[in-house]
Amino acid sequence: MSTAAIGFLYAGATLGAMLSGIPIAFALGFVALAFMVAFMPAASLDTVAQNVYEEMASITLLSIPLFILKGAAIGRSRAGQDLYSAMHAWMHRIPGGLGIANVFACALFAAMAGSSPATCSAIGSAGIPEMRKRGYSPGFAAGIIAAGGTLGILLPPSITMILYAVAAEQSLGRLFLAGIGPGLLLVSLFAAWAMVRFRSEYATAKAVLERGGPASPILHDDQYTMAQRFSTLPRVLPFVVLLTGVMVALYGGYATPSETAGLGGLLALALIAAIYGVWRFRDVNPILTATLRESTMLMLIIGMSLLYAYVMSYLHISQSAAAAIVAMQLSPWLLLVTILGLVIVLGFFLPPVSIILMTAPIILPPLKAAGFDLVWFGVVMTITMEMGLIHPPVGLNIFVIKNIAPDIPLSAIIWGTLPFVLLMAVAILILCLVPGIALWLPDLLMNSTR
């Protein structure tokens, strides 16, 4: 059987396993083992455990459970609600300030937790009810939180970036730094849309009132004294200091990613114990259980994805696919558009973790040959995968929002997220036109050129 035929069969078997409802890790592992039995020497089965262990025995991957611990500690305390309250108190005078406060709270929480679902849950559980109470439409409120939560896979410490660094063999420090500029760009675009949409809803509510209709809560202007504003800071500043300290330790070269992740996890536990009194076993046990559950699930997906990629490489599927893409002689930008289109389609069905590990052997060699900076592409690919978190049919963040606000119709959530999907596409276009937005900071701080 030709390599092309095996490749199509491999892709078809994978799609069938995914659609059957089998968990992703087991679907990838089952397909890989089946093709090892059918097309590889029998002795290769004896090396399955060794191959998976060797692929996962990476000091970089060690940081993933530790960052998850840090995120779980922060996410399962009142840190998210306090962060949101502080942002709202300081930004309430800005038109749409409540929505903008949620965007900024999502960004800061994402930078502390490194998890998209955790950000949606922590900020959304407080932010969505408050926005709706003040007259924001349900879809608008849901869209802000769902989109803000996607920043968890772009802003450091991003687990998605860690996996891309391993798959692309790129510097994790450069990738983390490269995500900051585009992250701030997305925050600015989201905040601008929140302001524009607020003005529209405000004008509509005002017109209804002038016609003799009921007064919407969106017309009410919250008032905070300076003392009330400063009273929100004591519980928030320690976590901001933690975020800053972790980043300084990582980018200053004082510690490795794994060491900073471990330090961040322990300090997060210490902070929630000191600030919120979360130190008893019954309080800490849910945090440790959530960390263990999420880490096990994620590492199992990583291990099976790496086995899947190993089989794909052994059977020359990835090499042949990459050679076929190069042979098409596409222009660099058409090649980039084609690959990003593939990532978007995969985002309909797969989480970012699987997309990175499954596609990296195929798409990275042609991109490198076309002259694209792989650190820059990692950022662009991450934003593209962010879009997959808030568009159907999978849209993980959509279902997280539905879980914390079950009375909001799913259709309203989806329509609320679509403007943010378009804003992410605009951000990708801007990054293509001005790649320095992603690369200037790593080039400046790490004294390296592209």
C-alpha positions in Angstrom: 0.0 0.0 0.0 1.3 3.4 -0.9 2.2 6.0 1.7 -0.6 8.3 0.4 -3.1 5.5 0.8 -1.9 4.7 4.3 -2.1 8.4 5.1 -5.7 8.8 4.0 -6.6 5.6 5.9 -4.8 7.0 9.0 -6.7 10.2 8.8 -10.0 8.4 8.1 -9.5 6.1 11.1 -8.7 9.0 13.3 -11.8 11.0 12.3 -14.0 7.9 12.8 -12.5 7.3 16.2 -13.1 10.9 17.2 -16.7 11.0 16.0 -17.5 7.7 17.8 -17.4 9.5 21.1 -14.2 7.8 22.4 -12.2 10.2 24.6 -9.5 11.9 22.6 -6.5 10.3 24.3 -7.9 6.7 23.8 -9.0 7.5 20.2 -5.5 8.6 19.3 -3.8 5.7 21.2 -6.2 3.1 19.6 -5.5 4.4 16.1 -1.8 4.5 16.6 -1.7 0.9 18.1 -3.9 -0.4 15.3 -1.6 0.9 12.6 1.5 -0.3 14.5 0.0 -3.8 14.4 -1.0 -3.5 10.7 2.0 -1.7 9.1 5.0 -1.8 11.5 7.2 -4.6 12.7 5.8 -6.7 15.5 8.8 -5.7 17.7 7.6 -2.1 17.6 4.8 -3.0 20.0 7.4 -3.8 22.6 8.7 -0.2 22.5 5.3 1.5 23.0 5.8 2.3 26.7 9.4 3.3 26.1 8.6 5.6 23.2 5.8 7.3 25.2 7.9 7.7 28.3 10.9 9.1 26.3 8.7 11.6 24.5 7.1 12.8 27.8 10.3 12.8 29.8 10.8 16.5 29.1 11.7 19.0 31.7 9.5 21.5 29.9 6.4 19.3 30.1 7.0 19.0 33.9 5.9 22.5 34.2 2.4 21.7 33.0 1.0 20.1 36.2 2.7 22.8 38.3 1.0 25.6 36.3 -2.3 23.7 36.6 -1.8 23.6 40.4 -1.3 27.3 40.4 -4.3 27.9 38.2 -6.5 25.6 40.3 -5.5 27.3 43.6 -6.4 30.7 42.2 -9.4 29.5 40.3 -11.1 27.8 43.2 -10.7 30.7 45.6 -12.4 34.1 45.5 -9.4 35.6 43.7 -11.3 35.9 40.4 -14.4 37.6 41.9 -12.1 40.0 43.9 -10.1 40.8 40.8 -13.3 41.5 38.9 -14.6 43.8 41.7 -11.4 45.8 41.8 -11.5 46.3 38.0 -15.1 47.4 38.1 -14.5 49.9 40.9 -11.6 51.5 39.0 -13.2 51.5 35.5 -16.9 52.2 36.1 -16.7 55.7 34.8 -15.6 54.6 31.3 -18.5 54.0 28.9 -19.0 50.2 28.9 -16.6 50.1 31.9 -18.2 47.1 33.4 -17.6 45.1 30.2 -14.1 46.4 29.8 -13.4 45.6 33.5 -14.4 42.0 32.7 -12.1 41.9 29.7 -9.1 43.2 31.8 -10.0 40.8 34.7 -10.0 37.9 32.3 -6.6 39.0 30.9 -5.1 39.3 34.4 -6.6 36.1 35.7 -5.6 34.2 32.5 -2.0 35.4 33.1 -2.2 34.1 36.6 -4.0 30.8 36.0 -2.9 29.9 32.4 -6.3 28.1 31.8 -9.1 29.2 29.5 -11.9 27.2 31.2 -10.7 28.4 34.7 -10.8 32.0 33.5 -14.3 31.7 32.1 -15.6 30.0 35.2 -13.8 32.3 37.8 -14.6 35.6 36.2 -17.8 34.7 34.5 -19.4 33.4 37.7 -19.3 36.9 39.1 -19.1 39.0 35.9 -22.0 37.6 34.0 -24.7 38.1 36.7 -23.3 41.6 37.4 -23.5 42.6 33.8 -27.0 41.3 33.3 -28.1 42.9 36.5 -26.9 46.2 35.1 -28.8 45.8 31.8 -26.2 44.2 29.5 -27.9 41.8 27.1 -27.3 38.1 27.9 -25.4 37.4 24.7 -23.2 40.4 25.1 -22.3 39.5 28.7 -21.6 35.8 27.7 -19.5 36.8 24.7 -17.2 39.1 26.7 -16.4 36.3 29.2 -16.1 33.6 26.6 -13.7 35.7 24.5 -11.8 37.0 27.5 -11.3 33.4 28.6 -9.5 32.5 25.4 -6.6 34.7 26.5 -5.7 31.9 28.9 -4.0 30.0 26.0 -2.1 33.0 24.7 -0.9 35.0 27.7 1.9 33.3 29.7 2.0 30.9 31.4 0.1 29.2 28.6 0.0 25.4 28.6 -0.7 25.5 24.8 2.5 27.5 24.3 4.5 25.0 26.4 3.3 22.2 24.1 4.1 24.2 21.0 7.6 24.9 22.3 8.1 21.1 22.7 6.6 20.2 19.3 8.4 23.0 17.3 11.6 22.8 19.4 11.5 26.5 20.1 12.5 28.5 23.1 9.7 28.6 25.7 10.9 31.9 27.0 10.7 33.5 23.5 7.2 32.1 23.0 5.9 33.4 26.3 7.3 36.8 25.6 6.0 36.7 22.0 2.4 36.2 23.4 2.4 39.4 25.4 2.1 41.9 22.6 -0.6 40.1 20.7 -2.4 39.4 24.0 -2.5 43.1 24.7 -3.7 43.7 21.1 -6.6 41.3 21.7 -7.4 42.9 25.0 -7.5 46.3 23.3 -9.8 45.0 20.5 -12.1 43.3 22.9 -12.3 46.4 25.1 -13.0 48.6 22.1 -15.9 46.3 21.0 -17.3 46.3 24.6 -17.4 50.1 24.5 -19.0 50.2 21.0 -21.6 47.6 21.9 -22.4 49.2 25.2 -23.0 52.6 23.5 -25.4 50.8 21.2 -27.3 49.1 24.0 -27.3 52.3 26.0 -28.7 54.3 23.1 -31.4 51.7 22.6 -32.4 51.7 26.3 -32.4 55.5 26.3 -34.7 55.7 23.3 -37.1 53.2 25.0 -37.2 55.4 28.1 -37.9 58.5 26.1 -40.8 56.8 24.4 -42.3 56.2 27.9 -41.0 52.6 28.3 -39.4 51.1 31.4 -35.9 52.3 32.5 -33.2 49.8 31.9 -30.6 49.2 34.6 -27.9 49.9 31.9 -28.8 53.6 32.3 -27.8 53.6 36.0 -24.4 55.0 36.8 -22.5 53.3 39.6 -20.6 55.5 42.1 -17.5 54.6 44.0 -15.6 56.8 46.4 -11.8 56.8 46.3 -11.8 54.9 49.6 -14.0 52.2 48.2 -11.7 51.9 45.2 -8.6 51.5 47.3 -10.4 49.0 49.6 -10.6 46.6 46.7 -6.8 46.4 46.2 -5.4 44.5 49.3 -6.8 41.1 48.2 -5.8 41.7 44.5 -2.3 43.1 44.7 -0.7 40.0 46.2 -1.7 37.9 43.2 -0.5 40.6 40.8 2.8 40.6 42.7 2.9 36.8 42.4 2.4 37.1 38.6 5.1 39.7 38.3 7.5 37.7 40.4 7.0 34.6 38.4 7.6 36.5 35.2 10.7 38.2 36.5 12.1 34.9 37.7 11.4 33.3 34.3 12.5 36.0 31.9 15.3 37.2 34.1 17.0 33.8 33.9 16.8 33.2 37.6 14.8 30.0 37.2 13.7 27.5 34.6 10.0 27.2 33.5 9.5 24.2 35.7 11.1 25.9 38.7 8.9 29.1 38.3 5.8 26.9 37.8 6.6 25.1 41.1 7.3 28.3 42.9 4.1 29.9 41.5 2.0 26.9 42.6 3.4 26.9 46.1 3.0 30.7 46.5 -0.5 30.6 45.1 -1.4 28.0 47.8 0.2 30.2 50.4 -1.7 33.3 49.3 -5.1 31.7 49.3 -4.3 30.3 52.7 -3.3 33.7 54.1 -6.0 35.8 52.3 -9.0 33.5 52.1 -8.2 31.0 54.9 -8.0 28.1 52.5 -5.6 25.8 54.4 -7.6 23.0 55.9 -7.6 19.6 54.2 -11.3 19.9 53.2 -10.5 23.2 51.5 -7.3 22.1 49.8 -8.5 18.7 48.8 -10.7 19.9 45.9 -7.7 22.0 44.6 -5.4 19.0 44.6 -8.1 16.7 43.2 -8.8 19.1 40.3 -5.1 19.4 39.6 -4.6 15.7 39.6 -7.6 15.1 37.4 -6.8 17.8 34.8 -3.1 17.0 34.8 -3.7 13.3 34.3 -6.2 13.9 31.5 -3.9 16.4 29.7 -0.7 14.3 30.1 -2.6 11.3 28.8 -3.6 13.2 25.7 -0.1 14.5 25.3 1.4 10.9 25.6 -1.1 9.4 23.1 -0.6 12.4 20.7 3.1 11.9 20.8 2.7 8.2 20.1 0.3 9.1 17.3 2.8 11.5 15.8 5.6 8.9 16.2 3.6 6.3 14.1 2.8 9.0 11.6 6.5 9.8 11.2 7.6 6.1 11.1 5.1 5.4 8.3 6.4 8.6 6.5 2.9 10.1 6.5 4.1 13.4 8.0 7.1 13.6 5.7 5.1 12.8 2.6 2.4 15.3 3.5 5.0 18.0 4.1 6.7 17.2 0.8 3.3 17.3 -1.0 2.6 20.8 0.5 6.0 22.0 -0.6 5.5 20.5 -4.1 2.3 22.6 -4.5 4.7 25.6 -4.7 2.2 27.9 -3.0 3.3 31.4 -2.3 4.3 31.9 1.4 1.1 33.8 2.3 -1.2 31.4 0.5 0.6 28.5 2.3 0.0 30.3 5.6 -3.7 30.9 4.8 -4.1 27.2 3.8 -2.5 26.0 7.0 -4.5 28.3 9.2 -7.7 27.2 7.4 -6.8 23.6 8.3 -6.3 24.7 11.9 -9.7 26.3 12.0 -11.4 23.2 10.6 -9.6 21.0 13.1 -10.8 23.4 15.8 -14.3 22.3 15.0 -13.6 18.9 16.5 -10.3 19.0 18.5 -8.8 20.9 21.5 -5.6 23.0 21.0 -3.5 20.3 22.6 -4.3 17.7 20.0 -4.1 20.1 17.1 -0.6 21.2 17.9 0.8 17.7 18.5 -1.0 16.1 15.5 -0.2 18.8 12.9 3.3 20.1 14.0 5.2 17.4 12.1 3.3 18.2 8.9 2.9 22.0 8.9 6.1 23.3 10.5 8.7 22.1 7.9 7.0 23.8 4.9 6.4 27.0 7.0 10.1 27.0 8.0 11.2 26.5 4.4 8.9 29.4 3.3 10.8 31.7 5.7 8.2 32.1 8.5 9.5 32.6 12.0 8.2 29.6 14.0 7.9 31.7 17.2 5.7 34.2 15.3 3.7 31.4 13.8 3.2 29.8 17.2 1.4 33.0 18.3 -0.7 33.2 15.2 -1.6 29.6 15.5 -2.6 30.0 19.1 -4.9 32.9 18.2 -6.4 30.8 15.5 -7.0 28.0 18.0 -8.5 30.6 20.4 -11.2 31.1 17.7 -12.0 27.4 18.0 -12.7 27.8 21.7 -15.7 30.2 21.0 -17.2 28.9 17.8 -19.4 25.9 17.3 -19.6 22.9 17.1 -17.1 22.3 19.9 -16.4 25.7 21.4 -15.3 24.7 24.8 -15.8 28.1 26.3 -19.3 28.3 25.0 -20.2 25.3 27.0 -18.4 26.6 30.1 -20.5 29.7 29.9 -23.7 27.6 29.4 -22.8 25.7 32.6 -22.4 28.8 34.7 -25.3 30.7 33.1 -27.7 27.9 32.2 -30.7 30.3 31.6 -28.9 32.0 28.7 -29.9 30.3 25.4 -27.1 28.6 23.6 -27.9 30.6 20.4 -27.5 33.8 22.3 -24.1 32.8 23.6 -23.0 31.8 20.1 -24.2 35.1 18.6 -22.5 37.0 21.4 -19.1 35.4 20.7 -19.1 35.8 16.9 -18.0 39.5 16.9 -15.0 38.4 19.0 -14.2 35.7 16.5 -14.0 38.4 13.8 -11.8 40.5 16.1 -9.4 37.6 16.4 -9.3 37.4 12.6 -8.5 41.1 12.5 -5.7 40.5 15.1 -4.2 37.8 12.9 -4.2 40.1 9.9 -2.5 42.9 11.9 0.2 40.4 13.1 0.8 39.4 9.5 1.2 43.0 8.5 3.2 43.9 11.6 5.0 40.8 12.9 7.1 42.9 15.2 4.1 43.1 17.6 4.9 39.5 18.6 8.7 39.5 18.1 10.0 42.8 19.3 9.8 41.9 23.0 11.6 38.5 22.8 14.2 40.0 20.5 14.7 42.9 22.9 14.9 41.0 26.2 16.5 37.8 25.0 19.1 39.5 22.8 18.2 37.4 19.8 17.3 38.0 16.2 14.8 36.2 14.1 
